[in-house]
Amino acid sequence: MTTLTRRQALAGLSTATLAGAFPAPAIAQNAPIKLGGLTTLEGPFATGGQDSFRCVQMELERINHTAGGRRIEFIRESSNARADVALARARKLVEQDGVDIVLGPLSGAEGIALKDYSATLTGKTIVNGSSAAADTTLRNPSKNFFRFSTDGTQWMAGVGNHVRKTMGIEEVCVVAGDYAFPYAQVFGFSLEYCRAGGRATYLWSPLGTTDFASQIAQIPKSAGALVVVHGGTDGLAFMTQYAQAGGALPIIGGSIMADQTMMSARGPHRKLMVGMVSGGPIADVNEDPNWNDFVARYRKRWANEGGFQSPSIHGVNYTTNLQGILGALEEVRGDLSGDQQAFQAALAKRRFKNPMGAEVFLDHNRQAVSDIFLTKIEERDGKPVTVAFARAPAITQTLGVPEERFLALGAPSRGNTGCIAGT
């Protein structure tokens, strides 16, 4: 592969960038850039974490592990979705392995922990993996933390209005995990749904819950739909037990419910998921050529090595954030000197199309602005897939609400669900 062709394989790069307008930096070109990868390979999100590394590996193989004229050495670490464990593994990558850049983590509380850690670092950069808690970037952002994937609040843009105005459901019961990412998802949904006149009951459970019998018993009989904001093994356990209990309410899914990590699992939950409406950054069925190319390459690479029928939300988010890193490395020709200031400036200015074909750029908090897809699960060829039926362009972290007004609503939490009628 020629140098120009290899560079063009780096997703999101322009011809002008590749034309060699930047002088070669005064660095040892033989020294590799150390990229640390941190994802969740233990605990409830392990299958999503595995897919994250599949997609990263596939993209690094595509460019021969080289960007900006320098070899990329990828050093992997795993956590179990706990913030303290993720922080310990990130510190190991930075302080023992000497990585230049960290790509990760996967879950919400982990992301907040790494954002706080990044603020203590000099000459290092952390770029998000798939973690999607709102406050990772919205409040007290760190200049060393960048997120090219959208957050959990953004992912629910349009869902609340669709449930209340299009589906005509007046009351829902929300069942959700009791931690940072579900708080963001619930907030995004409720802000629209309650403003449109909907009513909601909220039932929370800790991450890692296995018995949902008491929670299922508390679902109000007046609810017209169930909004499920779980994922991984928690989501599977809840849906399985709800199906076994004879549950029949229409399901509105949190973004990681509408994902191959859930739909690829067999069991009684599958019949309840057909028809499920959700929102998020990806859809299995999307006619954009960028997506079709990405899916084809994914299937070819991983068909016989444990891959899903379509890349997971976590795999796509890690790829999107990796695109941000690789493009910035090309722009600075691999030069990470000067405490990575030029590299970070290049990150902040990145604008590219992600695997879904959605344009991505960062706001002043180094948080992605990008498109969100409303999806519905359908059976196609005997397999459940998410099909995009609407697309909301350029969704900001504050859902179009002026930032000062949005911040005044308070941080998402179990006590601040965003369900304020008429806001």
C-alpha angles and dihedrals in degrees: 000000000000120000092251093047092049091050092049088056088066100099117240099019121134126224090242091057091050094050093088099250091150121077118238109269121242095250135115099269091199092062110097124232107240111223115188117208118203122182140146110271095154130057131014099339099044096119091052090048091053090054091049091061092043090059095043091050091048092053094045090050089051092061095037091248090289133119132162090008093299134104116249117222108200114208116189131211132170138209135185100239092271117125095222093051093046090050092050092050092047091051089051091053093049103035102034106023093037097224118180096209133022119211109199172325122221110209134053105250089044090055094053090050092051092045089056091047092049090058089064094053131093122201094006131101131205117201117190123251109198104313110133112184109139097227094057086088108001098068124038094352120197121231088220096055123081129181119194091172121078121249133246094264091053091048091065095052108136096008097098093049091047093052095047103034105029102029091035095222111160099186133029137180114223117207111187147157116267100237143080104286098050089046088060093046093047091047093052092048097043096046089064099032098051093040086057090054101268125142125218142191118203128212118182132194133181121257109269096033112156103177115060098165096112092046093050089051090057096057106120116244088223093063115112096197142010119236107204116196102176131107144187116017091343091059092045092049093049095047093045092051092043090053092047089051090057096254113173108168118127109264124231107191134214111233097264091050089063093059139105091249086068101031096049091061116093124225145089092302091074095075091055093050096059105101093019113151120215143150136224148114098296144042127189091224111051122138096214110124092224089060096044090052092048093049092047092052091046093052093046092050100041107024092107098031105064101282124150124245086258132016115272126242089253093051091051093047093050089048092050092052091045088054088057091052097045095048092050091049089053091050094053092038091240094303111148096165124122093052088301091287095141091045092051091047088053090049091052092054097045116129119175146131117268125216091279090056092249117140114243129199134154131247126217090282091056089252124139124256109197147132124296124206128214108215142186126201114240133175111243122174088349094304130102115242135171113245120198112230099167137020127205110201128222099355112192126214090255094050091243093306114128107266096237091052092045093051090050088064088069133235117309113260140142087273095045107050097159091245098140113142114230098008 
